[in-house]
């Protein structure tokens, strides 16, 4: 069983399914509204737990109704919440999401997620030291992301940095990550490069190994040598929210099997995740993933 530590955000997702996206000043009628658990950190923790990993999450919630629901949901998914702070004042994070035609638009209000501290990462050192991999994203303060990357590197534990939402990062600590997992757009921002530059060239110039996601087209990966491609798996797309999170979680869980195999399983898990509404709705169990892969030709 893989041991994974996730350092990241926890949000309540306020999801509206609509026939199309609205323009400025426009009102349209939506089809469905639901509140579902989300946040990149929580999503990655849940996806890894469903795939059979032992998972601990470092994060923060308010003591509000959303915080209570999110805490209970994560506990029900068997995520260790010992390092999730409950803040006396302030709200839990939220994400207002519109889903139309399988695509999404998201506005995140970090709230409690803006209070996840480097000290919380240090407090989780014993868990991190015995982890197979650490996952961190960028919906929490950058100083906490940096503390995670530096601690994982010092302890010799691979850190997978999912640079979303993207911003340019200092090379001196970016190179301490074992892998960065951007999409093409995020990689250009991360490196401060021209967004029109060929993504394979960007991968070659990255200060650390890159696993680049390409939606339905699968993923490219480079760990020395030339970038290699893993094709995507064909599915009926209902909602792509959380696909990247499922990809990152599976990559971390299966990293011990070698990068090509981990990327293949990550692409398959991400494909399954988009077949249901909600970030965590379609995240597969280990058994579902194995059954899906057994049906594939390659
Ligand atoms: O990656 C998807 C997630 O991004 C959503 O669950 C939302 O909460 C935002 O954080």
Boltz pocket constraint, residues with backbone or C-beta under 6 A from the ligand:
constraints:
  - pocket:
      binder: B
      contacts: [[A, 9], [A, 11], [A, 12], [A, 13], [A, 37], [A, 38], [A, 39], [A, 40], [A, 43], [A, 94], [A, 95], [A, 106], [A, 108], [A, 139], [A, 241], [A, 242], [A, 243], [A, 244], [A, 245], [A, 279]]
      max_distance: 6.0
